[in-house]
């Protein structure tokens, strides 16, 4: 079922004198999946900037639990929060976060570069042409500042609703209507590509209807530099289930692009009532995680991850909230507010670190050769207290490893 996630390579293992390490047992272990198992990492700044020992210890515990499961982080670039005052972006702390996560082997994605929600209010004083200019310059600045640390971006977010969004006035809906949706998308993707032509650039939406398919098709016909399709799956009103998941995968895989499930939530508490159209309208003071729902959350999440991991075009799954009480105060995390782990955390740890991993002891031949087969990713090979790294990705059939 998961053969497309695996690769093989023949290693020739030599010592520091370039002599074959013959007839020896070596341990081989996957250290970092090629597949992106993600979660938002919004609490990283709280950990790095905690101003007392109690808070530092609390967020360090949360960070360690995060790092023990995930290898992929979503980093916030909501314009209204990233640059609440024009010309004063939160670049320094965000660079600090990105450097820390990179030091831990984490791949990162910036989210988002263009969105009508959490937009910068100071843009509203400008005319449409100036707003567009500032939007493109914002992309220039941030993609350039973070190049090499963040080489993946949700370039534009929720374009299906963008031109008709009417909850409040905002600069991005203005320019979406002034220039046209497809033209806006083409401009922001073109600007991101210009500043990092090797980046993975996503369009992202919660709307999984044909309307999103039509937006993507129009953008690709226009020549937009979309390199991956983002699918949000906030399931506050109930689990999608196998049938809907497979339908979404079937419809969006037709574009031949990688698919990322960018924002996944499954609750371990009571669901939002069906009559609520916009999840943001469900505001409650208490929304507890309940034991009976926690087990259901784990079971639903496991089925979902297995379906997505089995699909060859899916390259990433991001669970949105790590801890309860984040977005909308929902019980949508895989750890509780006090950092204690839920069954969903234990399930994901078991899948990623035990079932979907490669860890074995292998013996070299007379000429130091060793065939390794396993899940694609970064590996470490150990022998007599020494170790070396190699990558298993299907592109390299033969590798020489010095240990």
Phi, psi and omega in degrees: 000323184251024183297330178291347177269359187243163177208170179225152177207146174261118179264139167254112185263123180235156177274186184289347174265010179067026176261141180301137172275096191263139173054044181237146177273126180235146176267138180235129184217134172289125180256332182208117180300145166292320177296143183264105174263109192238172175199153175293148183241041186293338181277356183299319179297324178296322177294313184289331183250015179303132187256009173212159187297323180296312179293322179301314181295320180297310183283336173293319176298316179296317181296318180296321177294320178300310184293338181282353179239314194257152176236012188214127186236138169265127184251133185283130173229032178302119192303319182294337178260325180290327180224068183296333175240129184305131178086002181232067181287157179275050185291318187299309181292326180291323173297321178299316177299312183296319179294321178297311182294322177298323179296341179263008178080019184267131170278144185234153173230135174272140187218124338250169177273331180218123179200143180284339179265149185052037178278162180285119182295333182294346177291336188295342180281352184260160174281170187300319181297319179291320177300314179299317179299317180290325176298315181290322178293326175299317178296315177307309185297308189285320178295322179289315182300328187253004180302133183094336173258310177240111181240030176213135184219138160281099188291316179217143191239129169061059183280342179298314182273345191309311184287342182248007179297125187226018180289328176197157179291142178205155187291325185286320175298324177301308184286335175298319179283326182291319185259342186096142185301310183297322180293318177300313180299316179299319181294315184288324176293319179298322180291318178297317180296321181300324184268345176201085187287355176259003184283156169272121188241118186253145158263144190220138180202152173271342181278112181255020179280182177299335179301321178290321175302317181295321178298312181298314181300316180296321181292318179294321176297328180282348180091019179299146184274043178289127179246353176201152181254126178263132178241117173276144181219062176281108190252052181290343180252016177127152182295136179301315183091164185302317185297314180291319178303313182292328176294314179298315179298319181296316184288322184270345176285344182296341180282349178074013180259156172301146179245131174244126169275102198272331186215089184255129172226135171228131188274153170245035177211188183295138182286162174291136180301149184297333184286350178280119181276320181249119183304331180294343180278350180269097183244115179228149181286320180235134179215079190284154169277132186243138185307317183293327178280333180298320178291321177296318178304314181296318181293317179293318180295321180296315179299317182296313180298321180295319179296315183289319180294333180281344183271125187294337181273348178280123183248347184203145172228122178246116170282128193290299183263131175280316181244152176299157173083015180271254182297125177064014181064022186282153172278063189251004180276176172253358164234156180280176182301330181270010179080358176292143188274147177264169174305328180295322178296312181298323179295313180296320178299318180294315180297307189285319188262348181238305184282313183264055180216171177231123181207107183204166175253127184233153182250134179284159176274183180302325181262019174079014182272149184212121177267125181245129175234133180179187179294141182296140178156195181266133185240159169236138177243134186236144181201118177050049176080357178251158179212159178215161182248153171205166181242137176247108184220004180089351182267339184240111181281325183231135179221145174256126183242123176262126183228000000 
